[in-house]
Amino acid sequence: MQESRGRWLWQYIKEKRGRRAAVAGVLCACALAGASYLYFHDPYQYPLPCMFYFLTGLYCPGCGAGRASYALLHGHILDAFCYNPLMTLLLPFIGLYVVVRGMDWIITGKNHVDRRISVKLLAAVLILILVYGALRNIPVFPFELLAPGGMEKYF
């Protein structure tokens, strides 16, 4: 019964471009609210906990992303790069994907974007993220720069 209501609602939304645009607007408002919260939420005073770091003592590929996002929202690109260089480099591409995919869905109601992205590219990015996560935990010179805040003493 619940499944059929959810399917009906999804079909109702997908029928008209205006409904899809309204859903996209709500999602954009939620993203803006989250960005506003992070803009005023100082992660230096109230850090965002990482469960992976808490349980293992190792940095995950996302460690430092909260501070990097805070720095980006305040226009401090170098500080953001110091906290999570990979996220800082990948964020424009992720943002571009979200915007293009969202516009495609609003206009056509379908997904024409994902089939144009190479599976090899996605696998390469996944491998890059995993290797980055491993390398940032090696406590010797070039790799310690990848740890959150590791570059701060050099800049």
C-alpha positions in Angstrom: 0.0 0.0 0.0 2.7 2.5 1.0 4.8 1.5 -2.1 2.0 2.3 -4.4 1.5 5.7 -2.9 5.1 6.5 -3.2 5.1 5.3 -6.8 2.0 7.4 -7.5 3.6 10.5 -6.0 6.8 10.0 -8.0 4.7 9.6 -11.2 2.7 12.7 -10.3 5.9 14.7 -9.9 7.5 13.4 -13.1 4.4 14.3 -15.3 5.0 18.0 -15.4 8.1 20.2 -15.7 6.8 22.7 -13.2 6.5 20.0 -10.6 10.0 18.8 -11.3 11.2 22.4 -11.0 9.5 22.8 -7.7 11.1 19.7 -6.3 14.5 20.9 -7.6 13.8 24.3 -6.0 13.1 22.6 -2.6 16.3 20.6 -2.9 18.3 23.8 -3.7 16.7 25.5 -0.7 17.8 22.6 1.5 21.3 22.8 0.1 21.4 26.5 0.7 20.1 26.0 4.3 22.9 23.5 4.8 25.5 25.8 3.4 24.2 28.7 5.5 24.4 26.5 8.6 28.0 25.6 7.8 28.9 29.2 7.0 27.9 30.2 10.6 28.9 26.9 12.3 32.6 27.2 13.1 34.1 23.7 12.8 37.1 24.9 14.7 35.0 25.5 17.8 32.4 22.7 17.2 34.2 20.1 15.1 32.2 17.7 12.9 33.1 14.2 14.2 34.4 11.5 11.8 33.3 8.0 12.9 36.0 6.3 10.8 38.7 8.4 12.6 37.0 7.9 16.0 37.0 4.1 15.5 40.3 3.5 13.8 42.5 6.6 14.4 43.0 6.9 10.6 42.0 9.7 8.3 39.3 8.7 5.8 39.2 10.4 2.4 36.6 12.8 3.7 38.4 13.9 6.9 38.8 17.7 6.9 36.0 18.2 4.5 33.9 20.1 7.0 36.7 22.6 7.6 37.5 22.7 3.9 33.8 23.5 3.1 33.8 26.2 5.8 36.9 27.7 4.3 35.5 27.6 0.8 32.3 29.3 1.9 34.4 32.1 3.4 36.5 32.4 0.2 39.7 30.8 1.7 40.6 28.4 -1.1 44.2 27.7 0.1 42.9 26.9 3.6 40.3 24.5 2.0 43.1 22.9 0.0 45.1 22.4 3.2 42.3 20.5 4.9 41.2 18.3 2.1 43.0 18.8 -1.2 41.1 16.0 -3.1 37.7 17.3 -2.1 38.7 20.9 -3.1 39.8 19.7 -6.5 36.8 17.4 -7.1 34.1 19.8 -5.8 33.7 21.9 -9.0 33.3 18.7 -11.1 30.7 17.3 -8.6 28.9 20.6 -8.6 28.9 20.7 -12.4 27.5 17.1 -12.5 24.7 17.9 -10.0 23.7 21.1 -11.9 23.7 19.4 -15.4 21.9 16.3 -14.1 19.3 18.4 -12.3 18.7 20.6 -15.3 18.3 17.5 -17.5 15.8 16.0 -15.1 13.8 19.3 -14.9 13.7 19.7 -18.6 13.2 16.1 -19.8 12.2 14.2 -16.7 14.8 11.6 -17.7 18.5 10.9 -17.2 20.6 11.5 -20.3 23.7 12.5 -18.4 24.9 9.3 -16.6 25.2 7.2 -19.8 27.6 9.8 -21.2 30.0 9.4 -18.2 32.6 6.6 -18.8 32.6 3.7 -16.3 36.4 3.8 -16.6 36.4 7.4 -15.5 34.2 6.6 -12.5 36.4 3.6 -11.6 39.5 5.8 -11.8 38.0 8.4 -9.5 37.0 5.7 -7.0 40.5 4.3 -7.1 42.0 7.8 -6.7 39.8 8.4 -3.6 40.8 5.0 -2.1 44.5 5.6 -2.8 44.3 9.1 -1.4 42.6 7.8 1.7 45.5 5.4 2.2 48.3 7.8 1.4 47.1 10.5 3.7 47.7 8.2 6.7 51.5 7.6 6.0 53.3 9.8 8.5 56.3 10.8 6.3 57.0 14.0 4.5 55.3 14.1 1.2 52.3 12.1 2.4 51.8 13.9 5.7 50.8 17.0 3.5 47.6 15.1 2.6 46.4 14.8 6.2 43.9 17.5 7.3 45.9 20.6 8.0 49.1 19.0 7.0 50.1 21.8 4.6 49.4 24.6 7.1 52.9 24.6 8.4 54.3 25.1 4.9 52.0 27.9 3.8 
